[in-house]
Amino acid sequence: MIELGRDILNSSETSTEREWLITNGTGSFAMGTVSGILTRRYHGLLVAALQPPLGRTVLVTKVDETLRYDDTDYDLFSNQWQGDEDDEVVTKPHGYLHLNTFALDGSTPVWVYNAGDALLEKRVWMAYGQDTTYVRYTLLRSTCPAHLRLKVLVNDRDFHTNTHVDDWTMDITPIENGLKITPQPGSPPFSLHVVGAGQITPQHTWYQNYFLNQEAYRGLDATGDHLYAALVEGSLQVGESLTLVCTAESAPDLDVDGSYQQQQTRETALLARSSLKNAPGWMRQLVLAADQFIVRRQVGADAEGRTIIAGYPWFSDWGRDTMISLPGLTLTTGRSADAALILRTFAAYVNQGMLPNRFPDQGETPEYNTVDATLWYFEAIRQYVAATQDTGLLRELYPVLQGIIQWHLKGTRYRIHVDPVDGLLYAGDAGVQLTWMDAKVGDWVVTPRTGKAVEINALWYNALRTMADFAQQLQADAAEYITLAERVQASFARFWNTEKGCCFDVLDTPTGNDAALRPNQLFAVSLFHSPLSPEQQQSIVDQCARTLVTPHGLRSLAPSEPGYTGHYGGDQTQRDGSYHQGTTWGWLIGPFVQAHLRVYRNPELARSYLAAFRHHLNQHCIGTIAEIFDGDAPFTPRGAIAQAWSVAEVLRAWQMIEAY
């Protein structure tokens, strides 16, 4: 269990910079700050994926709690408001001062507030597979009864937007022990229910100008409005509970105790099946964090598939992130059935030899603008087959992989093709960003990397060698793949930069070879099949260790290089301009540890590179790992608060070290 005390909780700054996240396996989620102050447009108690796993809509925002105890009112909630002046921000009330503890019990956030000598506990969880959030209040200690008042704030908006109300009246209708809310004619209704000794009555008051400091930091619209839609009141004796159920389900499960028990039983099973069940507590916490990213995705009219949400709160499912994350999120955690479903799901979307890069939030037409997602697909399948010996799935997917190779040989979108001169893979076109360093602002591609990128050709070589291995496993002809791979390995010598003792980042760009020192060359060491000599592998690991490694991952550009930016922030142009220009990426710790193990064969030394992540689990979004960090000390976490491949690669790295 992760637990925070008053030293963190009773400061507005430190309790608000820490966040919590819960999910339901369909793309829906709930999240907020530990203090309860809204800082993002994405904060809410019920953010429902109305077109699973996307179409995410903020329905229930928050609850403002007041406990009346011994003739005194204790406001347990906190809000930040935009003041009358543009630069004025007002915090009131200061409910965080009543916080005794905050903890994660499994993945369940638990607050304990004090009011005089009384202690009130709050737990929040979601029903797996259902758009239902439970908020349960239990009076743990008192010397007389306590009266609880809850103000429930709701909305109905795309989670990427803010509400600025003009004239909006929602239909709020009483139902048995609850309220049915129809935000506007024709929109899906949702409902609020009270379980326990409480009553709910409709309200209709818009609270305006909540100030969202994280949106202000990102240079975006930083105020929003929410509707006070319901008042819940109830008296509690010691040991009694009152639960608010927020749901978009037409027939929600109102068995609160049963729902919580199901959630606890499921998490116990997740930990039991993991290969990390004997690992330290913080690693077991990451097993539960891994579960938050694995969600359902419908494939066609009938088949239910699986996919991976790249990160919370704002990412959808991305092909690249899914394939990189799959081994750590599923194979390390004993979820090979989910891995197989994900691999089958994405096979259905292969088009012109490419996996989709992204499924947009609006609409179902995937975007095919990535060169590496498809190549990571080979590595994900390789790791799956190695872990499970499932040649049945391999036989099923083998024709798909054959087709991918043929498309790359003859050429597909964005000039992705094998150069007939040297056998290396070329990719790039004006105005597109195809590698994982894919930041783009308007027409400005920050890191175009057009040409023959080092990690793309390491992946291409690995894919060809992997196909040869697959062919031999299936008793098929491997000769073509062996010949192609041998040619790539011979041509890969062009990447070696003798002057720097490492690899060029990109060959044959429109302006020549790019010698910028970046982490991409690590994949030529870490992938199962490496085209480099042992001496070259060690030189690359040493270069990256000296210049790129930070406590939370690797910088995307060495500080000595022109254009290095050590701080990530500002408006979109500033943020995207630094995204791959020095910003630290947590997920890169996985390939670094793998490369380090290959070169130095020292598991304890490799494990030392993971140590700082243990503290990070208490620091940002509690119990999980952020997307990125500043490149300069103190390496402040930035970007998405919970990122699939960050969690996945720390899990995978730990398992690699344990198995070494």
URTA-V653100 format. One record per residue. RES is the residue in one small letter. PSI is psi as a letter, one per 30 degrees, with the letter a starting at -180 (NA if undefined). D_FIRST is the distance of its C-alpha to the first C-alpha in Angstrom with 1 decimal. Layout:
# URTA-V653100
RES:PSI:D_FIRST  RES:PSI:D_FIRST
This chain:
# URTA-V653100
m:k:0.0  i:k:3.8  e:k:6.3  l:k:10.1  g:a:13.0  r:f:16.6  d:f:17.8  i:e:16.6  l:e:16.7  n:g:20.2  s:k:21.8  s:e:23.1  e:e:23.0  t:f:19.5  s:f:17.9  t:f:20.2  e:f:19.8  r:k:16.1  e:l:15.9  w:l:13.9  l:k:15.2  i:l:15.4  t:l:18.2  n:g:20.4  g:g:22.0  t:f:25.4  g:f:25.0  s:l:24.1  f:l:21.1  a:k:19.8  m:l:18.6  g:a:19.1  t:l:18.3  v:e:15.8  s:f:19.0  g:f:20.6  i:k:23.5  l:k:24.9  t:f:25.5  r:l:26.2  r:f:28.5  y:f:25.8  h:k:23.5  g:l:23.6  l:f:22.1  l:j:24.3  v:j:25.6  a:k:27.4  a:j:28.8  l:f:32.2  q:i:33.6  p:k:30.6  p:g:29.0  l:a:30.8  g:h:32.7  r:k:29.6  t:k:30.6  v:j:29.0  l:e:29.7  v:k:27.4  t:e:26.4  k:l:24.6  v:k:24.8  d:j:26.0  e:k:25.1  t:k:27.3  l:k:26.8  r:j:30.1  y:k:29.7  d:h:32.4  d:g:34.8  t:k:32.7  d:k:31.2  y:j:27.7  d:j:27.1  l:f:23.4  f:l:23.9  s:k:25.1  n:l:27.6  q:k:29.6  w:k:33.2  q:k:36.0  g:a:38.5  d:e:42.3  e:l:42.6  d:e:41.2  d:g:39.1  e:k:38.0  v:k:34.4  v:k:33.7  t:k:30.3  k:k:30.5  p:a:29.1  h:h:26.4  g:f:23.8  y:f:21.0  l:f:22.5  h:g:21.3  l:k:17.6  n:e:15.8  t:l:12.1  f:k:10.4  a:l:6.8  l:j:5.7  d:j:5.6  g:c:6.6  s:g:9.1  t:j:10.0  p:k:10.3  v:k:10.6  w:k:13.1  v:j:14.6  y:l:18.1  n:k:20.7  a:j:24.4  g:b:26.4  d:g:24.9  a:k:23.4  l:k:19.7  l:k:19.1  e:k:16.0  k:k:16.0  r:k:14.2  v:k:15.5  w:l:15.7  m:k:18.7  a:k:20.7  y:k:20.9  g:f:24.4  q:k:25.4  d:i:25.9  t:k:24.2  t:k:21.4  y:k:20.3  v:j:19.6  r:k:19.1  y:k:19.7  t:k:19.4  l:j:21.2  l:e:19.1  r:k:21.7  s:l:25.3  t:g:28.8  c:l:30.6  p:l:30.0  a:k:28.4  h:k:29.7  l:k:27.5  r:k:29.2  l:k:27.7  k:k:29.6  v:k:28.8  l:k:29.9  v:l:30.9  n:a:32.7  d:i:34.2  r:l:34.2  d:k:33.5  f:f:30.2  h:f:32.1  t:l:34.3  n:l:34.5  t:k:36.4  h:j:39.4  v:k:40.9  d:d:44.7  d:i:45.8  w:j:43.1  t:j:43.0  m:k:40.5  d:j:41.5  i:j:39.3  t:k:40.4  p:k:39.2  i:l:38.2  e:j:37.1  n:h:34.1  g:a:33.6  l:k:35.2  k:k:36.3  i:k:36.4  t:j:38.8  p:e:38.5  q:l:42.0  p:k:44.7  g:f:43.8  s:l:40.1  p:k:37.6  p:l:36.4  f:l:32.9  s:l:32.1  l:k:30.0  h:k:29.6  v:k:28.6  v:k:27.3  g:a:27.6  a:i:29.9  g:l:30.7  q:k:33.4  i:k:33.6  t:k:36.6  p:k:37.6  q:l:37.9  h:i:39.2  t:k:38.8  w:k:37.9  y:k:35.7  q:l:36.9  n:h:36.0  y:k:32.2  f:k:31.8  l:j:29.5  n:f:29.0  q:e:27.5  e:e:30.5  a:e:32.8  y:e:31.3  r:g:32.1  g:g:35.6  l:l:35.3  d:k:36.2  a:g:33.8  t:l:34.6  g:l:34.1  d:k:35.0  h:l:33.2  l:k:34.8  y:j:33.9  a:f:34.5  a:k:33.2  l:k:32.7  v:k:30.6  e:k:31.2  g:l:30.2  s:k:30.1  l:k:27.2  q:l:27.3  v:k:24.4  g:f:22.2  e:l:23.9  s:l:22.5  l:k:24.1  t:k:23.1  l:k:24.6  v:j:25.0  c:k:26.0  t:k:27.7  a:g:30.3  e:k:30.9  s:f:34.3  a:i:33.0  p:l:29.3  d:j:27.2  l:g:27.1  d:i:25.5  v:e:22.2  d:e:20.8  g:e:22.0  s:e:20.5  y:e:17.0  q:e:17.4  q:e:18.8  q:e:15.9  q:e:13.4  t:e:16.1  r:e:16.6  e:e:13.1  t:e:13.2  a:e:16.6  l:e:15.6  l:e:13.4  a:e:16.2  r:f:18.9  s:k:17.5  s:f:19.2  l:g:16.0  k:f:14.4  n:g:15.0  a:l:13.9  p:l:11.3  g:e:7.6  w:e:8.6  m:e:11.4  r:e:9.9  q:e:8.1  l:f:11.8  v:e:13.1  l:e:11.7  a:e:13.0  a:e:16.3  d:f:16.8  q:f:17.3  f:f:20.4  i:j:22.2  v:l:24.6  r:k:27.8  r:k:31.2  q:k:34.5  v:j:37.1  g:a:40.6  a:f:41.4  d:e:39.8  a:k:37.3  e:k:33.6  g:a:32.0  r:l:28.8  t:a:28.1  i:k:25.5  i:k:24.9  a:e:25.2  g:l:23.0  y:k:21.8  p:f:23.3  w:f:26.9  f:l:27.5  s:a:29.0  d:k:29.2  w:k:31.1  g:e:32.8  r:e:32.1  d:e:28.4  t:e:28.2  m:e:30.0  i:e:28.2  s:f:24.8  l:e:25.7  p:e:25.3  g:e:21.8  l:f:20.5  t:e:22.4  l:e:23.8  t:e:20.9  t:g:18.7  g:g:21.6  r:h:22.9  s:f:26.5  a:e:27.9  d:e:26.3  a:e:27.7  a:e:31.1  l:e:31.1  i:e:30.3  l:e:33.1  r:e:35.5  t:e:34.6  f:f:35.5  a:e:38.6  a:f:40.0  y:g:39.9  v:k:41.6  n:k:44.7  q:h:47.4  g:g:45.2  m:k:42.2  l:k:38.8  p:k:38.0  n:e:36.1  r:k:34.8  f:j:34.9  p:l:35.8  d:e:34.2  q:k:37.6  g:l:39.6  e:g:39.1  t:j:41.4  p:l:39.3  e:k:40.1  y:i:41.4  n:h:41.3  t:k:39.4  v:f:40.8  d:f:37.7  a:e:35.6  t:e:38.3  l:e:38.3  w:f:34.5  y:e:35.1  f:e:37.0  e:e:34.2  a:e:31.6  i:e:34.1  r:e:34.8  q:e:31.2  y:e:30.9  v:e:34.1  a:e:33.1  a:e:29.9  t:f:31.4  q:h:35.2  d:i:35.8  t:f:39.4  g:e:39.9  l:e:37.9  l:e:39.4  r:e:42.8  e:e:42.0  l:f:40.9  y:e:43.4  p:e:46.2  v:e:43.9  l:e:43.2  q:e:46.9  g:e:47.7  i:e:45.2  i:e:47.0  q:e:50.4  w:e:49.4  h:e:48.3  l:e:51.5  k:f:53.7  g:k:51.7  t:a:49.5  r:l:48.4  y:h:48.4  r:g:50.6  i:j:47.9  h:l:50.2  v:k:51.0  d:j:53.6  p:f:56.5  v:e:57.5  d:f:54.5  g:g:52.2  l:l:49.3  l:k:47.5  y:k:48.5  a:k:46.7  g:k:47.2  d:l:49.4  a:k:50.1  g:g:47.5  v:l:44.7  q:j:41.5  l:f:40.7  t:l:38.3  w:f:34.6  m:i:35.8  d:g:37.0  a:k:37.0  k:k:40.0  v:j:41.3  g:b:44.3  d:f:46.7  w:j:45.2  v:j:43.3  v:e:41.5  t:i:41.2  p:e:43.7  r:h:43.8  t:k:46.8  g:b:48.2  k:j:46.8  a:k:43.2  v:e:41.8  e:f:38.6  i:e:40.6  n:f:43.1  a:e:40.5  l:e:39.0  w:e:42.5  y:e:43.4  n:e:40.2  a:e:40.9  l:e:44.5  r:e:43.6  t:e:40.9  m:e:43.6  a:e:45.9  d:e:43.3  f:e:42.8  a:e:46.6  q:e:47.0  q:e:44.3  l:g:46.1  q:h:49.5  a:l:50.5  d:j:52.5  a:f:50.3  a:e:53.3  e:e:52.9  y:e:49.3  i:e:50.1  t:e:53.0  l:e:51.1  a:e:48.2  e:e:50.7  r:e:52.3  v:e:49.1  q:e:48.2  a:e:51.7  s:f:51.5  f:f:48.0  a:f:49.8  r:f:50.8  f:f:47.3  w:k:47.5  n:j:48.2  t:e:49.9  e:e:50.1  k:f:46.3  g:h:45.3  c:a:43.1  c:k:43.5  f:k:45.0  d:e:42.6  v:k:45.2  l:l:48.7  d:h:51.7  t:l:50.4  p:f:53.2  t:g:53.4  g:a:53.0  n:k:50.2  d:j:47.0  a:g:45.9  a:k:42.9  l:j:40.2  r:l:37.2  p:f:34.4  n:f:36.0  q:f:38.0  l:e:34.9  f:f:35.1  a:f:38.4  v:e:36.6  s:e:33.3  l:l:34.7  f:e:35.7  h:j:39.3  s:k:40.2  p:g:43.7  l:l:43.6  s:l:44.8  p:e:42.5  e:e:44.0  q:e:43.3  q:e:39.7  q:e:39.1  s:e:40.8  i:e:38.7  v:e:35.4  d:e:36.7  q:e:37.9  c:e:34.6  a:e:32.6  r:e:35.0  t:f:35.2  l:f:32.5  v:k:29.2  t:l:26.7  p:f:23.1  h:g:21.9  g:a:24.6  l:k:28.4  r:k:30.9  s:f:33.1  l:k:36.2  a:k:37.1  p:f:37.6  s:f:41.2  e:k:42.1  p:k:44.0  g:f:41.9  y:k:38.7  t:k:36.4  g:f:33.4  h:k:32.1  y:j:31.1  g:a:32.0  g:a:34.9  d:a:36.7  q:e:36.7  t:e:39.5  q:e:37.8  r:e:34.4  d:f:35.8  g:f:38.2  s:f:35.5  y:e:33.1  h:g:34.5  q:h:36.4  g:f:33.9  t:k:30.6  t:k:27.8  w:k:26.3  g:e:22.9  w:f:24.1  l:f:26.9  i:f:24.7  g:e:25.0  p:e:28.8  f:e:28.9  v:e:26.9  q:e:29.0  a:e:32.1  h:e:31.2  l:e:30.6  r:e:34.0  v:e:35.8  y:f:34.4  r:h:32.9  n:j:30.4  p:e:26.8  e:e:25.3  l:e:27.1  a:e:25.9  r:f:22.3  s:f:22.7  y:f:23.2  l:f:19.6  a:e:18.0  a:f:17.9  f:f:15.8  r:e:12.7  h:e:13.4  h:f:14.5  l:f:11.1  n:g:10.7  q:e:14.4  h:c:15.9  c:j:14.5  i:k:10.8  g:g:9.3  t:a:12.9  i:k:16.1  a:l:19.3  e:e:22.7  i:l:24.6  f:l:24.8  d:k:27.8  g:f:30.0  d:l:30.5  a:k:28.2  p:g:25.8  f:h:25.1  t:k:23.7  p:k:21.9  r:a:24.3  g:a:25.3  a:k:23.1  i:f:19.6  a:k:18.3  q:k:20.8  a:e:21.2  w:f:22.9  s:e:20.7  v:e:17.7  a:e:20.2  e:f:21.9  v:e:19.0  l:e:18.0  r:e:21.7  a:e:22.3  w:e:19.7  q:e:21.3  m:e:24.7  i:e:24.0  e:e:22.7  a:f:25.8  y:NA:28.2
